[in-house]
Amino acid sequence: NPIPEDAVPSTVVALINVRDRDSGENGEVSCNIDGDLPFRLELSSENTYKLILASALDREKVSAYNITMAARDRGSPALSSRAALVLEVSDVNDN
């Protein structure tokens, strides 16, 4: 679902669940997002992150965001994975 351009910062946009089947430290996973985007990731629970709107959106400037999330475990050697999310911004009547 698109996010309206008038959504306020701190709005939760998505919940992301990560998991690693390893045990102990090897199963601990951290996530981040790439690029300079108006979003941030925040740990919600042990395996869940919230994608949160960090600043105001303007559909006339950017109508969609390609968000790449990276997950990395604490194993040795560390393993990582990436996933992409396309987030569309819906227009709000500016008049």
N, C-alpha and C positions, 0 to 999 in steps of 0.2 A: 504494500500500500504506500502511496506517496505521502510525504510529510508536507503539511501546508507551510507556505513561506512565512506565515505569521506565528509559527510555533515559538514558544519562549525558550530561551536557554535553560538548560537542566531537564528538558523533556527527554524521556526515555524513548529512543527510536527503535531499538531491537534488543533482544536478549540472546546471547551467544553462549552455547553450552560446549565446553571442551572436555576431552577426557584422554587419558593415556592409561592403557591397561597394565603398565608396569607398576610395581609396588615401591613404596618408600620414596626416596628422593628422585629416583628415575621416573616416577609417575607424576611428579609435580610439574605443572605447566604454567607458563606465563604468556600473556597475549599483549599485542600492541597493534596499532594501525599505522600505516605508512603515509607520509605526506603531510602537508600543511592544510588540514581540513578543519571545518567548523564542528568537529566531533571529537569526543574522547571516550576511551574505554575505562570502565570502573569495575573493579571486582565486586560482585554481588554476593556470591557464596563460594564455596570451595571450587566448584567447577563451572560457575556461571559468571559471565561478564555482561554489563549493561553498556550499550552504545548510546551515548548521551549527546544531545545537542549542546555545544559549548558556546556558540555565538549565533547571532541573527543570520537568517537566510534571506537571499534576494533572488527570486526566480528569474528576474530580468537579466541578472548577471550570470547565474549558473542554474540550469534547469534540472541537472542530474549530477550525482556524485558517484564516482567509482571508488569504493572503499576496499582496500586490501588489508586483510587482517592476517597477522602472522602469529603462530603459536609455537613455542619452543619448550622442550622439556629440560630437566636438569640432569639428564643422564650423561654418561661418558662413553662414547661421544654423544653430544647433544643432538637430538633429532628435531626437525622443524617441519611445519606445514603451513601453507597459505590458502586462504579462501577469499574470493571476491564477492562483494555485495554492491549492487547498483541501487541507489536510493534516488528516486525522482522527487522533485519539489513541485507541489501543486500551487497554482496561481490563486491569489486572493484578490478580489476586486480592489484596485487601488484608488477608485474614485470615492 
